[in-house]
Amino acid sequence: MDEMPQRIDPAMDRAAAALLLGCAPDQVGYCARCQGLTQRYGRDARPVCRACQARQAAATDGTGSVRT
């Protein structure tokens, strides 16, 4: 089973976060949900980080409705 993506701490150096994210340091910004670091700007921007996206996907059944 695949491991869930981890939140990138906002205290991490932007250059190091950019290496993890595969983008330029000036494209790194804060996740709209958890305030962790994500590729917030640029061509492949994600306002929500991979960790939050994975948590959302795990909480839904693929149709957008929340699992109960």
N, C-alpha and C positions, 0 to 999 in steps of 0.2 A: 504494500500500500504506500502511496506517496505521502511524504511528510508535508504537513501544512507549512506554508510560508511564514516566516517570522517577521514581526514588526521590527523596523529599523529605528532604533532609538534616536530621538531628535538631537541628542547631544553628540552623536557621531559626526565626525568631520565630513563635510559635504563632498570632498574629493573621494574619500573612502566609500561613502554611500553611492556616489556616482559609479564607481567600479562595480559594486554589487548590483546596481540597477541597469548597468549597460548604457549609460547616458553621460552627457556632459555635466560638470558640477553646477553650472548655471541653470540647469533644468530641474534640479532637485528642490523640492518644496515640501510642505506639510500635508499629510493626509487630511481630508475633510472630516473624517470620522474620529480617528484615534490620535491625530497630531504626530504620528510617526513620519518618517521620511519616505517619499515616493517620487517618481518622475512626474512632477506636477506641471511642467512646462515643456513645450516643444512638440514635435510631430507626433510622437506616440504617448502623449501626456495621459496620465491617469490621476484624476483628482482623489481617488480612493486607492489606498495601497493594496498590494497583493494579499497581505494577511487579512485585511478587512473583506476583500473580495472572496477569499476562501471561506471565511467564517459565514458570509452571507450565502454562498453556494451550499455550504453544509447545512444551513438552517432552512433551506428551501428544498422542495421536491423536484425542481427543474421546471415547474410551471409558474413560478413566482409566488406560490402560496406557501406560507410557513408550515413546516412540519409540526404535527401535534402528537 
